[in-house]
Amino acid sequence: MSEDKSTVLSGTEGKDVLTASTSDSGPLSYTIGDLAKEFGVTLRTLRFYEDKNLLNPRREGMNRIYSRRDRARLKLVLMGKKVGFSLSEIKDMLDLYDLRDGQVTQLRVALDRFTQQIDVLKQQRADVDQAIGDLERTVAVVSGMLREKEKSES
């Protein structure tokens, strides 16, 4: 696959991330290499997510075999990281999804956290816009100073 992970998780794929489930079409199982290649992550990253109990592949001998559910969880982990959630926050949301009281609790918590994260990202964008404006003004001042120095030296 020639797409990088930012392409894989953006655009129309975003809807797929949110609706991903064990009923996704495609293979029933995946190797660690399959998922690493598809999502543009390293084998070490997938093992790390397993160590953090974000993924739970079954074992066949020394090989990890990932289910559609693991693939869907990986998509959610990567989307969560992309929008600024910590792995701990992502795990909490995934754990809520696994509760047997239906999806209402998970959806409410996810909606609240997503809304909060949107606010955080908007503030970060405003901060970045402010920093860019400050730098552009500084560049204009320094450029003017440089022009004046060059004129006086010639």
N, CA, C and O of each residue as an XYZ file, in Angstrom:
616
protein
N       0.847     -1.177      0.000
C       0.000      0.000      0.000
C       0.886      1.230      0.000
O       1.806      1.317      0.813
N       0.642      2.171     -0.873
C       1.486      3.350     -0.994
C       1.004      4.510     -0.131
O       1.693      5.527     -0.045
N      -0.160      4.391      0.514
C      -0.677      5.477      1.333
C       0.077      5.530      2.653
O       0.417      4.493      3.220
N       0.340      6.749      3.146
C       0.920      6.850      4.470
C      -0.208      6.821      5.485
O      -1.382      6.877      5.119
N       0.156      6.731      6.791
C      -0.894      6.552      7.778
C      -1.800      7.760      7.901
O      -2.959      7.602      8.287
N      -1.326      8.966      7.591
C      -2.220     10.118      7.667
C      -3.295     10.031      6.594
O      -4.425     10.466      6.814
N      -2.961      9.478      5.444
C      -3.948      9.293      4.389
C      -4.928      8.195      4.778
O      -6.129      8.312      4.535
N      -4.417      7.136      5.378
C      -5.258      6.013      5.749
C      -6.331      6.433      6.745
O      -7.436      5.892      6.721
N      -6.026      7.388      7.621
C      -6.952      7.746      8.681
C      -7.765      8.991      8.404
O      -8.502      9.441      9.282
N      -7.661      9.562      7.225
C      -8.362     10.813      6.969
C      -9.461     10.633      5.937
O      -9.661      9.545      5.398
N     -10.163     11.718      5.676
C     -11.171     11.733      4.622
C     -12.296     10.767      4.897
O     -12.790     10.682      6.021
N     -12.703     10.040      3.880
C     -13.826      9.121      4.024
C     -13.475      7.966      4.941
O     -14.369      7.302      5.464
N     -12.200      7.716      5.145
C     -11.793      6.637      6.042
C     -12.234      6.933      7.473
O     -12.444      6.002      8.250
N     -12.380      8.203      7.836
C     -12.802      8.561      9.178
C     -14.114      7.899      9.560
O     -14.257      7.424     10.687
N     -15.069      7.859      8.651
C     -16.344      7.199      8.920
C     -16.115      5.717      9.168
O     -16.732      5.134     10.059
N     -15.239      5.109      8.393
C     -14.935      3.699      8.563
C     -14.322      3.447      9.932
O     -14.633      2.441     10.570
N     -13.459      4.339     10.393
C     -12.837      4.177     11.702
C     -13.906      4.121     12.779
O     -13.858      3.262     13.659
N     -14.863      5.025     12.717
C     -15.873      5.097     13.761
C     -16.872      3.957     13.707
O     -17.472      3.617     14.727
N     -17.063      3.365     12.549
C     -18.033      2.280     12.433
C     -17.351      0.922     12.333
O     -18.019     -0.090     12.121
N     -16.041      0.888     12.482
C     -15.302     -0.364     12.364
C     -15.796     -1.354     13.417
O     -16.034     -0.987     14.567
N     -15.944     -2.583     13.017
C     -16.381     -3.614     13.948
C     -15.853     -4.953     13.477
O     -15.136     -5.046     12.481
N     -16.220     -5.977     14.209
C     -15.780     -7.311     13.821
C     -16.498     -7.795     12.572
O     -16.131     -8.836     12.027
N     -17.503     -7.078     12.104
C     -18.214     -7.497     10.899
C     -17.680     -6.822      9.640
O     -18.270     -6.958      8.568
N     -16.550     -6.083      9.762
C     -15.939     -5.478      8.572
C     -15.712     -6.553      7.521
O     -15.439     -7.707      7.851
N     -15.826     -6.172      6.259
C     -15.495     -7.114      5.205
C     -13.979     -7.226      5.141
O     -13.263     -6.398      5.704
N     -13.508     -8.224      4.471
C     -12.072     -8.426      4.369
C     -11.678     -9.711      5.063
O     -12.536    -10.490      5.479
N     -10.377     -9.933      5.189
C      -9.904    -11.177      5.800
C     -10.412    -11.338      7.235
O     -10.714    -10.361      7.919
N     -10.495    -12.585      7.666
C     -10.900    -12.865      9.045
C      -9.757    -12.647     10.020
O      -9.982    -12.369     11.198
N      -8.530    -12.774      9.528
C      -7.384    -12.596     10.410
C      -6.230    -11.944      9.649
O      -6.175    -11.949      8.420
N      -5.318    -11.388     10.436
C      -4.193    -10.636      9.883
C      -2.940    -10.992     10.662
O      -2.992    -11.261     11.862
N      -1.818    -10.991      9.967
C      -0.543    -11.150     10.659
C      -0.084     -9.782     11.145
O      -0.637     -8.754     10.753
N       0.915     -9.779     11.989
C       1.467     -8.516     12.472
C       2.017     -7.699     11.305
O       1.901     -6.474     11.283
N       2.615     -8.388     10.341
C       3.141     -7.702      9.160
C       2.049     -7.079      8.306
O       2.213     -5.984      7.766
N       0.918     -7.797      8.188
C      -0.215     -7.257      7.418
C      -0.671     -5.917      7.990
O      -0.821     -4.938      7.259
N      -0.890     -5.885      9.308
C      -1.391     -4.659      9.936
C      -0.341     -3.560      9.933
O      -0.662     -2.390      9.726
N       0.905     -3.930     10.159
C       1.973     -2.926     10.144
C       2.036     -2.246      8.782
O       2.141     -1.023      8.694
N       1.972     -3.033      7.738
C       2.037     -2.480      6.380
C       0.799     -1.641      6.070
O       0.912     -0.535      5.542
N      -0.370     -2.162      6.396
C      -1.616     -1.454      6.084
C      -1.692     -0.088      6.761
O      -2.154      0.880      6.157
N      -1.240     -0.008      8.010
C      -1.389      1.227      8.777
C      -0.111      2.052      8.870
O      -0.100      3.110      9.498
N       0.957      1.577      8.254
C       2.194      2.345      8.248
C       2.836      2.471      9.618
O       3.404      3.511      9.950
N       2.745      1.413     10.413
C       3.373      1.405     11.732
C       4.403      0.285     11.776
O       4.424     -0.590     10.909
N       5.242      0.320     12.779
C       6.264     -0.715     12.908
C       5.723     -1.919     13.672
O       4.712     -1.830     14.370
N       6.411     -3.036     13.525
C       6.069     -4.228     14.297
C       6.205     -3.927     15.787
O       5.408     -4.386     16.605
N       7.221     -3.156     16.115
C       7.452     -2.781     17.519
C       6.265     -1.998     18.071
O       5.875     -2.191     19.222
N       5.689     -1.115     17.256
C       4.519     -0.343     17.684
C       3.362     -1.282     18.018
O       2.704     -1.114     19.045
N       3.114     -2.259     17.165
C       2.018     -3.196     17.418
C       2.277     -4.014     18.677
O       1.356     -4.265     19.454
N       3.514     -4.425     18.882
C       3.850     -5.165     20.107
C       3.670     -4.274     21.338
O       3.204     -4.734     22.381
N       4.040     -3.007     21.210
C       3.868     -2.040     22.302
C       2.384     -1.898     22.644
O       2.015     -1.913     23.818
N       1.537     -1.761     21.631
C       0.095     -1.659     21.867
C      -0.439     -2.925     22.532
O      -1.344     -2.861     23.364
N       0.119     -4.064     22.167
C      -0.276     -5.312     22.820
C       0.141     -5.291     24.289
O      -0.638     -5.672     25.163
N       1.369     -4.845     24.562
C       1.844     -4.749     25.948
C       0.965     -3.825     26.785
O       0.800     -4.046     27.984
N       0.405     -2.799     26.163
C      -0.463     -1.830     26.849
C      -1.923     -2.288     26.871
O      -2.807     -1.541     27.292
N      -2.169     -3.516     26.417
C      -3.518     -4.101     26.382
C      -4.493     -3.330     25.502
O      -5.698     -3.321     25.756
N      -3.969     -2.689     24.473
C      -4.827     -2.035     23.490
C      -5.245     -3.027     22.407
O      -6.317     -2.902     21.815
N      -4.393     -4.001     22.159
C      -4.662     -5.067     21.195
C      -4.460     -6.396     21.906
O      -3.667     -6.493     22.843
N      -5.179     -7.416     21.459
C      -5.055     -8.722     22.092
C      -5.087     -9.828     21.039
O      -6.060    -10.576     20.946
N      -4.012     -9.928     20.243
C      -4.002    -10.971     19.210
C      -3.879    -12.354     19.843
O      -3.317    -12.510     20.927
N      -4.409    -13.342     19.153
C      -4.214    -14.712     19.623
C      -2.852    -15.188     19.123
O      -2.247    -14.574     18.244
N      -2.395    -16.267     19.686
C      -1.091    -16.810     19.299
C      -1.264    -18.149     18.611
O      -2.064    -18.990     19.021
N      -0.495    -18.319     17.561
C      -0.338    -19.627     16.928
C       1.147    -19.890     16.921
O       1.873    -19.426     16.042
N       1.592    -20.641     17.911
C       3.025    -20.815     18.099
C       3.632    -19.487     18.508
O       3.216    -18.887     19.498
N       4.614    -19.029     17.749
C       5.264    -17.748     18.040
C       4.632    -16.591     17.265
O       5.060    -15.446     17.407
N       3.628    -16.878     16.456
C       3.023    -15.855     15.602
C       1.805    -15.216     16.253
O       1.000    -15.888     16.898
N       1.687    -13.919     16.075
C       0.501    -13.186     16.512
C      -0.502    -13.188     15.359
O      -0.153    -12.903     14.214
N      -1.735    -13.512     15.680
C      -2.807    -13.497     14.687
C      -3.856    -12.496     15.175
O      -4.463    -12.667     16.232
N      -4.048    -11.450     14.373
C      -4.970    -10.377     14.734
C      -6.322    -10.609     14.075
O      -6.399    -10.999     12.910
N      -7.382    -10.366     14.833
C      -8.751    -10.514     14.332
C      -9.226     -9.201     13.717
O      -8.537     -8.182     13.777
N     -10.419     -9.250     13.124
C     -11.028     -8.013     12.623
C     -11.232     -7.025     13.773
O     -11.080     -5.816     13.602
N     -11.573     -7.553     14.932
C     -11.759     -6.704     16.112
C     -10.452     -5.993     16.461
O     -10.455     -4.795     16.746
N      -9.335     -6.726     16.441
C      -8.030     -6.107     16.708
C      -7.732     -5.027     15.675
O      -7.214     -3.962     16.013
N      -8.059     -5.303     14.422
C      -7.820     -4.325     13.356
C      -8.647     -3.066     13.602
O      -8.145     -1.951     13.456
N      -9.914     -3.243     13.974
C     -10.776     -2.095     14.262
C     -10.238     -1.310     15.454
O     -10.240     -0.079     15.441
N      -9.776     -2.020     16.483
C      -9.210     -1.342     17.657
C      -7.951     -0.571     17.272
O      -7.740      0.546     17.744
N      -7.112     -1.159     16.417
C      -5.907     -0.462     15.967
C      -6.282      0.820     15.234
O      -5.660      1.862     15.440
N      -7.289      0.744     14.385
C      -7.735      1.947     13.670
C      -8.164      3.030     14.660
O      -7.842      4.204     14.480
N      -8.885      2.634     15.698
C      -9.335      3.597     16.704
C      -8.164      4.155     17.507
O      -8.138      5.344     17.824
N      -7.194      3.302     17.836
C      -6.001      3.771     18.558
C      -5.275      4.823     17.728
O      -4.917      5.884     18.239
N      -5.059      4.532     16.456
C      -4.325      5.464     15.599
C      -5.098      6.756     15.374
O      -4.509      7.836     15.329
N      -6.418      6.647     15.232
C      -7.226      7.860     15.099
C      -7.144      8.685     16.386
O      -6.991      9.906     16.341
N      -7.247      8.015     17.520
C      -7.161      8.709     18.801
C      -5.834      9.417     18.982
O      -5.789     10.558     19.443
N      -4.753      8.742     18.620
C      -3.426      9.371     18.709
C      -3.332     10.566     17.778
O      -2.772     11.603     18.134
N      -3.881     10.412     16.589
C      -3.803     11.483     15.591
C      -4.475     12.757     16.085
O      -4.009     13.857     15.790
N      -5.558     12.621     16.828
C      -6.276     13.805     17.296
C      -5.863     14.223     18.697
O      -6.478     15.114     19.283
N      -4.822     13.589     19.246
C      -4.223     14.081     20.475
C      -4.573     13.373     21.764
O      -4.212     13.859     22.836
N      -5.262     12.246     21.708
C      -5.548     11.519     22.932
C      -4.320     10.732     23.372
O      -3.538     10.273     22.540
N      -4.155     10.580     24.685
C      -3.083      9.739     25.210
C      -3.500      8.276     25.062
O      -4.681      7.975     24.888
N      -2.530      7.377     25.132
C      -2.860      5.953     25.046
C      -3.744      5.538     26.213
O      -4.598      4.664     26.062
N      -3.550      6.150     27.364
C      -4.383      5.854     28.528
C      -5.839      6.244     28.276
O      -6.755      5.491     28.605
N      -6.045      7.416     27.696
C      -7.408      7.857     27.369
C      -8.036      6.943     26.321
O      -9.215      6.603     26.408
N      -7.244      6.553     25.341
C      -7.745      5.655     24.293
C      -8.136      4.316     24.902
O      -9.185      3.761     24.575
N      -7.285      3.797     25.794
C      -7.585      2.515     26.435
C      -8.873      2.602     27.240
O      -9.696      1.688     27.196
N      -9.053      3.699     27.976
C     -10.292      3.872     28.749
C     -11.513      3.806     27.840
O     -12.503      3.154     28.173
N     -11.446      4.476     26.696
C     -12.580      4.465     25.767
C     -12.801      3.073     25.175
O     -13.940      2.629     25.032
N     -11.708      2.388     24.833
C     -11.839      1.037     24.292
C     -12.399      0.090     25.347
O     -13.214     -0.777     25.030
N     -11.967      0.247     26.604
C     -12.474     -0.601     27.682
C     -13.966     -0.381     27.897
O     -14.703     -1.335     28.146
N     -14.415      0.861     27.803
C     -15.848      1.139     27.923
C     -16.629      0.438     26.821
O     -17.736     -0.051     27.045
N     -16.048      0.394     25.636
C     -16.697     -0.260     24.501
C     -16.921     -1.742     24.789
O     -17.900     -2.335     24.336
N     -15.989     -2.334     25.556
C     -16.064     -3.763     25.844
C     -17.072     -4.109     26.935
O     -17.376     -5.286     27.129
N     -17.599     -3.111     27.654
C     -18.586     -3.394     28.691
C     -19.840     -3.989     28.071
O     -20.158     -3.706     26.916
N     -20.538     -4.796     28.816
C     -21.716     -5.485     28.290
C     -23.015     -4.710     28.529
O     -24.096     -5.263     28.323
N     -22.939     -3.440     28.961
C     -24.161     -2.662     29.203
C     -24.620     -1.950     27.940
O     -25.364     -0.972     28.015
N     -24.193     -2.422     26.805
C     -24.534     -1.774     25.544
C     -23.528     -0.690     25.235
O     -22.539     -0.530     25.949
N     -23.776      0.049     24.179
C     -22.817      1.053     23.743
C     -23.179      2.458     24.198
O     -22.450      3.401     23.890
N     -24.278      2.629     24.921
C     -24.720      3.968     25.307
C     -23.672      4.663     26.162
O     -23.323      5.814     25.897
N     -23.164      3.982     27.186
C     -22.156      4.586     28.062
C     -20.916      4.956     27.275
O     -20.389      6.059     27.414
N     -20.451      4.035     26.450
C     -19.249      4.281     25.661
C     -19.448      5.454     24.729
O     -18.558      6.291     24.583
N     -20.596      5.524     24.103
C     -20.849      6.614     23.159
C     -20.931      7.965     23.860
O     -20.441      8.967     23.339
N     -21.546      7.996     25.037
C     -21.621      9.256     25.788
C     -20.235      9.730     26.214
O     -19.892     10.902     26.057
N     -19.447      8.807     26.752
C     -18.093      9.166     27.182
C     -17.260      9.601     25.984
O     -16.554     10.608     26.045
N     -17.343      8.845     24.900
C     -16.578      9.192     23.698
C     -16.995     10.556     23.172
O     -16.140     11.370     22.822
N     -18.294     10.818     23.111
C     -18.781     12.110     22.629
C     -18.252     13.250     23.490
O     -17.814     14.274     22.968
N     -18.293     13.074     24.801
C     -17.788     14.100     25.713
C     -16.292     14.330     25.505
O     -15.838     15.471     25.434
N     -15.532     13.241     25.409
C     -14.082     13.379     25.224
C     -13.743     13.967     23.860
O     -12.822     14.775     23.746
N     -14.469     13.572     22.838
C     -14.218     14.129     21.507
C     -14.505     15.623     21.490
O     -13.746     16.401     20.913
N     -15.602     16.018     22.122
C     -15.957     17.439     22.177
C     -14.889     18.231     22.926
O     -14.495     19.315     22.497
N     -14.426     17.685     24.043
C     -13.354     18.346     24.795
C     -12.090     18.454     23.955
O     -11.421     19.488     23.968
N     -11.757     17.391     23.222
C     -10.541     17.402     22.415
C     -10.659     18.391     21.264
O      -9.668     19.015     20.886
N     -11.843     18.542     20.706
C     -12.045     19.559     19.665
C     -11.722     20.935     20.228
O     -11.064     21.740     19.569
N     -12.183     21.207     21.445
C     -11.889     22.496     22.080
C     -10.387     22.683     22.284
O      -9.856     23.767     22.044
N      -9.705     21.627     22.726
C      -8.250     21.691     22.922
C      -7.557     21.980     21.594
O      -6.682     22.842     21.519
N      -7.952     21.253     20.546
C      -7.319     21.441     19.239
C      -7.598     22.828     18.665
O      -6.723     23.422     18.036
N      -8.799     23.347     18.873
C      -9.106     24.704     18.410
C      -8.229     25.724     19.126
O      -7.751     26.673     18.505
N      -8.014     25.536     20.424
C      -7.147     26.453     21.163
C      -5.708     26.343     20.661
O      -5.019     27.352     20.512
N      -5.259     25.116     20.402
C      -3.911     24.936     19.867
C      -3.777     25.613     18.511
O      -2.748     26.224     18.220
N      -4.807     25.509     17.682
C      -4.780     26.164     16.375
C      -4.703     27.676     16.546
O      -3.949     28.344     15.839
N      -5.474     28.214     17.475
C      -5.432     29.659     17.732
C      -4.045     30.069     18.218
O      -3.526     31.113     17.822
N      -3.444     29.242     19.081
C      -2.094     29.535     19.572
C      -1.077     29.501     18.437
O      -0.194     30.355     18.365
N      -1.200     28.514     17.552
C      -0.288     28.416     16.404
C      -0.487     29.612     15.477
O       0.489     30.197     15.007
N      -1.734     29.980     15.211
C      -2.008     31.148     14.364
C      -1.389     32.405     14.967
O      -0.819     33.227     14.249
N      -1.501     32.554     16.285
C      -0.910     33.708     16.968
C       0.612     33.688     16.821
O       1.221     34.719     16.533
N       1.223     32.524     17.016
C       2.677     32.409     16.901
C       3.137     32.721     15.479
O       4.159     33.381     15.290
N       2.397     32.255     14.486
C       2.738     32.548     13.087
C       2.660     34.045     12.840
O       3.556     34.621     12.223
N       1.604     34.676     13.314
C       1.473     36.129     13.157
C       2.623     36.872     13.812
O       3.174     37.809     13.234
N       2.986     36.453     15.023
C       4.113     37.079     15.723
C       5.403     36.921     14.921
O       6.165     37.876     14.769
N       5.643     35.718     14.411
C       6.859     35.473     13.628
C       6.856     36.259     12.325
O       7.893     36.781     11.916
N       5.710     36.347     11.672
C       5.638     37.121     10.427
C       5.947     38.599     10.686
O       6.637     39.239      9.893
N       5.439     39.130     11.787
C       5.749     40.525     12.126
C       7.235     40.688     12.442
O       7.847     41.688     12.064
N       7.809     39.717     13.129
C       9.241     39.767     13.445
C      10.072     39.684     12.176
O      11.060     40.405     12.036
N       9.687     38.815     11.253
C      10.393     38.703      9.973
C      10.340     40.031      9.234
O      11.341     40.459      8.660
N       9.191     40.682      9.240
C       9.062     41.979      8.555
C       9.989     43.015      9.184
O      10.652     43.770      8.472
N      10.039     43.052     10.509
C      10.910     44.021     11.199
C      12.375     43.728     10.900
O      13.133     44.634     10.555
N      12.777     42.456     11.032
C      14.181     42.087     10.802
C      14.554     42.312      9.339
O      15.664     42.761      9.053
N      13.653     42.011      8.414
C      13.923     42.262      6.991
C      14.145     43.747      6.743
O      15.052     44.130      6.004
N      13.315     44.581      7.361
C      13.485     46.033      7.231
C      14.816     46.492      7.792
O      15.495     47.322      7.188
N      15.192     45.958      8.943
C      16.476     46.316      9.547
C      17.626     45.898      8.639
O      18.588     46.644      8.460
N      17.518     44.690      8.064
C      18.566     44.196      7.170
C      18.683     45.084      5.936
O      19.790     45.429      5.522
N      17.550     45.454      5.348
C      17.583     46.341      4.173
C      18.265     47.669      4.523
O      19.081     48.169      3.748
N      17.939     48.231      5.670
C      18.551     49.498      6.096
C      20.057     49.343      6.277
O      20.822     50.216      5.867
N      20.487     48.252      6.882
C      21.926     48.007      7.085
C      22.635     47.844      5.745
O      23.727     48.376      5.545
N      22.001     47.097      4.816
C      22.612     46.883      3.510
C      22.708     48.197      2.737
O      23.692     48.426      2.034
N      21.701     49.062      2.858
C      21.739     50.372      2.189
C      22.861     51.236      2.747
O      23.575     51.901      1.997
N      23.009     51.222      4.056
C      24.021     52.088      4.671
C      25.441     51.598      4.399
O      26.383     52.388      4.455
N      25.610     50.316      4.109
C      26.935     49.770      3.821
C      27.318     49.941      2.358
O      28.493     49.804      2.018
N      26.370     50.234      1.492
C      26.706     50.352      0.068
C      26.892     51.757     -0.386
O      27.177     51.994     -1.559
